[in-house]
Amino acid sequence: MIEIIDLHKAFDGQKVLNGTNLTIPDKEVITIMGKSGCGKSVLIKHIIGLISPDKGSVVIDGVDITALDVRELGRMRERLGVLFQGGALFDSLTVQENVAFQLNEKTKLGKGEIKDRVMRALEDVGLQDMGKKYSAELSGGMKKRAGLARALITEPAIVLFDEPTTGLDPIISRSIHRLIRATHEKYRYTAVIISHEVPGIFEISDKVAMLYNGIIEEFGTPEEIEDSASPVIRQFITGSLEGPIESLS
C-alpha cells in the first residue's frame, strides 16, 4: 500500500501540491489524471523519492520514505520500476542491453540467467525479435514496450507510469494500455499511472484519482468517476472549455 498524507510542495513560491491525500491499494491499477502542469509528475517523483516534500509523508508498506537516509532510500527504490514518458532508453545500447542494464549493475546473476530473463521480458512485451535493435531503429510504441520490459525486469512490487502513451496514436495507445494490464495480471504489481488519456485509460484502471489545485478532487472506480457530478471532473472528461478548469487560448 502507498499512502500520500497531507503532501505539500511549492517551487519558487508557486504551490503545486497543497495537502494531497491518496491511498493506493496493493496490487491495483491506479490512474492519476489532471490537466497538464497540475502536479501529476511531481507527485510521482515524491513516490520515487526524487523530491522531498515541504510538508507531509509518503508511506510505502508502513515506512515513511521521506524520513529515510540515502542508503535506505536506495534499497526502497529496488522495489520500484518506472516507465518514463519517452522510454528513456540508452541510445548507445541495444534493446537487449537496455533491458539487462539493471540486472548487470545490481545483481550477481550469471550471463546465461540474465539473457534468459531478458528474453522472457522482451517476449512479454512483444519484442522478442527486436533485442539487437538500437533505440533509433524503434518506433514510438516499440520504445514504450522496451521501456516497460526494462521496468519489469527486476519484478518490482510497484511500477510507476509517467504518461505512458504520450506521442502515440490512438490505436498504439490502446495496445500499450492493454499491455500494461496484461503484464499487471502476470506480475501482480501495484501500478500507478499518470495520464490524461480519458476515457481510454479507464478501460484498464481499478481506481481513478483526479488531481486539481494540488489536492485529490475525487477518487473512485472508473464508473464512479464517469458518473461524477463534480464540475471539475465533468469538464476534464468532456474536454469542455466551460467550467472551473482554466484553459489558455
C-alpha positions in Angstrom: 0.0 0.0 0.0 1.1 3.5 -0.8 -0.2 6.4 1.4 0.2 10.0 0.4 -0.5 12.0 3.5 -1.1 15.8 3.5 1.6 16.3 0.9 2.7 19.9 0.2 5.2 21.1 -2.4 5.9 24.6 -3.8 8.5 25.8 -6.3 9.6 29.4 -6.1 6.5 30.2 -4.1 4.1 28.5 -6.5 2.1 25.8 -4.8 1.9 22.6 -6.8 0.7 20.1 -4.1 -1.5 21.6 -1.4 -2.4 18.9 1.0 -2.6 15.9 -1.3 -4.1 12.8 0.3 -4.4 9.5 -1.5 -4.3 5.8 -0.5 -3.2 3.4 -3.3 -4.3 -0.2 -2.6 -1.8 -3.0 -3.0 -1.7 -4.8 -6.4 -4.3 -2.5 -8.1 -4.0 -0.3 -11.2 -4.5 3.3 -10.2 -4.6 6.2 -12.6 -4.0 9.8 -11.5 -5.4 12.2 -14.1 -5.4 16.0 -14.3 -4.6 18.9 -16.6 -1.0 19.5 -17.9 1.1 21.1 -15.2 -1.2 20.3 -12.3 1.5 18.3 -10.4 1.0 14.7 -11.5 4.7 14.1 -12.3 5.7 16.0 -9.1 3.5 13.5 -7.2 5.2 10.6 -8.9 8.7 12.0 -8.1 7.7 12.1 -4.4 6.7 8.4 -4.5 10.1 7.6 -6.1 11.9 9.8 -3.5 13.4 12.1 -6.1 11.7 15.1 -4.4 11.3 15.8 -0.7 8.0 17.4 0.3 7.8 20.7 2.1 5.3 19.0 4.4 3.6 15.6 4.6 4.5 12.0 4.1 4.8 9.3 1.6 4.3 5.9 3.3 5.1 2.7 1.4 4.1 -0.5 3.3 4.2 1.3 6.6 7.6 3.1 6.0 7.7 6.9 5.6 10.2 7.2 2.8 10.6 10.9 3.4 12.5 10.0 6.6 14.9 7.6 5.0 18.6 8.2 4.5 20.2 7.9 1.1 21.2 4.2 1.6 17.7 3.2 2.9 16.0 5.1 0.1 18.2 3.3 -2.4 17.1 -0.1 -1.0 13.4 1.0 -1.2 13.8 2.0 -4.9 14.9 -1.5 -5.7 11.2 -2.4 -5.2 10.1 0.2 -7.9 10.0 0.1 -11.6 9.5 3.2 -13.7 8.3 3.7 -17.3 9.2 7.2 -18.3 7.4 9.3 -20.9 9.9 8.7 -23.8 11.0 5.3 -22.7 14.4 6.8 -21.6 16.4 4.1 -23.4 20.2 4.4 -23.6 20.9 5.3 -27.3 24.2 3.5 -27.3 22.8 0.2 -26.1 20.7 -2.4 -27.9 17.2 -3.2 -26.6 18.5 -6.3 -25.0 21.3 -4.4 -23.3 18.9 -1.7 -22.1 16.6 -4.3 -20.5 19.6 -6.2 -19.0 21.1 -3.0 -17.6 19.7 -3.2 -14.0 20.5 -6.9 -13.7 24.1 -6.3 -14.8 24.5 -3.4 -12.5 22.7 -4.5 -9.3 22.7 -8.3 -9.3 25.3 -11.1 -9.3 23.3 -13.2 -11.8 25.3 -15.1 -14.4 25.2 -14.0 -18.0 23.1 -17.0 -19.1 20.4 -16.3 -16.5 20.4 -12.6 -17.3 19.9 -13.4 -21.0 17.1 -15.8 -20.3 15.3 -13.3 -18.1 15.8 -10.5 -20.7 14.4 -12.7 -23.5 11.3 -13.6 -21.3 10.8 -9.9 -20.6 11.0 -9.0 -24.3 8.6 -11.8 -25.1 6.1 -10.4 -22.5 6.0 -7.1 -24.3 6.1 -8.4 -27.9 9.7 -7.5 -28.7 11.2 -11.0 -28.8 12.7 -10.3 -32.3 13.9 -6.8 -31.5 16.7 -7.4 -29.0 19.5 -6.5 -31.3 17.9 -3.2 -32.4 19.0 0.2 -31.1 16.7 2.9 -29.9 16.9 4.9 -33.1 15.6 1.9 -35.0 12.4 1.6 -33.0 9.0 3.2 -33.4 7.5 5.2 -30.6 5.3 2.2 -29.5 8.3 -0.1 -29.5 10.3 2.3 -27.3 7.5 2.2 -24.8 7.4 -1.6 -24.9 11.2 -1.8 -24.4 10.9 0.7 -21.5 8.2 -1.5 -19.9 10.4 -4.6 -20.3 13.2 -2.8 -18.5 10.9 -1.6 -15.8 9.7 -5.1 -15.1 13.0 -7.0 -15.4 13.6 -6.9 -11.6 9.9 -8.0 -10.9 9.2 -4.9 -8.8 6.4 -4.6 -6.4 5.4 -1.2 -7.7 5.6 0.2 -11.2 5.1 3.9 -12.0 4.0 5.0 -15.4 4.5 8.7 -16.3 2.3 9.4 -19.3 3.0 6.0 -20.9 1.1 6.8 -24.2 2.4 10.4 -24.8 3.0 10.9 -28.5 1.3 7.7 -29.7 -1.7 7.4 -32.0 -5.0 6.1 -30.5 -4.5 2.6 -31.8 -1.0 2.2 -30.4 -2.1 3.9 -27.2 -4.8 1.3 -26.7 -2.3 -1.5 -27.3 0.1 -0.1 -24.7 -2.8 0.2 -22.2 -3.7 -3.4 -22.8 -0.1 -4.4 -22.5 0.1 -2.7 -19.1 -3.0 -4.6 -18.0 -1.6 -7.9 -19.3 1.7 -7.6 -17.5 -0.1 -6.4 -14.3 -2.1 -9.6 -14.4 1.0 -11.7 -14.8 3.3 -10.0 -12.3 0.7 -8.6 -9.9 2.5 -5.3 -9.2 0.9 -2.2 -7.9 0.5 0.2 -10.9 0.4 4.0 -10.6 -0.3 5.6 -14.0 -0.1 9.3 -14.7 -2.3 10.0 -17.7 -4.7 12.4 -19.3 -5.9 9.8 -21.9 -9.5 9.8 -20.9 -11.7 7.8 -21.2 -9.3 5.3 -22.8 -7.3 4.8 -19.6 -10.4 3.9 -17.7 -10.5 0.6 -19.5 -7.5 -0.8 -17.6 -7.9 1.1 -14.2 -9.2 -0.3 -11.0 -9.4 3.2 -9.5 -9.0 6.8 -10.8 -8.0 9.9 -8.9 -8.4 13.5 -10.2 -5.7 15.9 -9.1 -6.8 19.5 -9.2 -5.4 22.6 -7.4 -2.9 20.5 -5.5 -5.5 18.1 -4.0 -7.4 15.0 -5.0 -10.7 16.2 -6.2 -12.2 12.7 -6.3 -11.1 9.1 -6.1 -13.2 6.1 -7.2 -13.8 3.4 -9.8 -13.8 4.4 -13.4 -17.6 4.1 -13.4 -17.9 6.4 -10.3 -15.6 9.0 -11.9 -17.5 8.9 -15.2 -20.8 9.4 -13.3 -19.3 12.1 -11.0 -21.3 15.3 -10.5 -18.1 17.3 -9.9 -17.9 20.2 -12.4 -14.1 19.7 -12.5 -14.3 16.1 -13.5 -17.2 16.7 -15.9 -15.2 19.4 -17.7 -12.0 17.3 -17.8 -13.7 14.2 -19.2 -15.7 16.0 -21.8 -12.9 18.5 -22.7 -15.2 21.4 -22.4 -13.8 24.9 -22.4 -16.5 26.0 -20.0 -16.0 25.2 -16.3 -13.7 25.7 -13.3 -10.6 24.4 -15.1 -8.9 27.4 -16.8 -7.7 27.0 -20.4 -5.2 29.1 -22.2 -6.3 30.1 -25.8 
